[in-house]
């Protein structure tokens, strides 16, 4: 493998760097965008069930839910502001959803950038390799067979290297983009159901218990 990288010339260095960065981003985003981590199942049902049975949730409990996951942040924010009415509650949940989606999109655009520039680096290596090959031929006669072989090797290896990096990077980029869309749809659905159930069970305009309420 190292021999192939050396034969590809200096342009293989940025291609290798792109491959490492892409791999790190893919692994990190794959972990962070798991549905059970972003939007745990049963979270909304648990909150509504507790509100129905206890009448309210302590503020400290809502803050714990808020810190537990992106969906928890959105739903707990809505519950913390529900006493101000639907418009305020919806606005705060939308703001938190925007913040969470922005955080979940971290480094995904970098994958798209790598997928775009890696083939260009390979193409540049191809051009330089062909130029090197032509320099080995003067007046129709072969002057340096070694230079010719080296130029052809560089052209082929850099092209293959650029494609090898770009294809999985673009596939991961498209996959994570779709995952973000699905997560955003999940956020909207859960927030809408939360508001609907608060109205259905007459839990809308209650103020979360404060610390002194919990103690008493």
Secondary structure, DSSP 8 states (H G I E B T S, - for coil): -HHHHHHT-THHHHHHHHHHHHHHHHHHHHHHT-HHHHS-TTHHHHHHHHHHHHSS-BHHHHHHHHHH-HHHHHHHHHHHTGGG-HHHHHHHHHHHHHHHHHHHTTTHHHHHHHHHHHHHHHHHHHHHHHHHHHHTEETTEES-HHHHHHHHHHHHHHHHHHHHHHHHHHHHHHHHHHHHHHHHHHHHHHHHHHHHHHHHTT-TT---B-HHHHH-
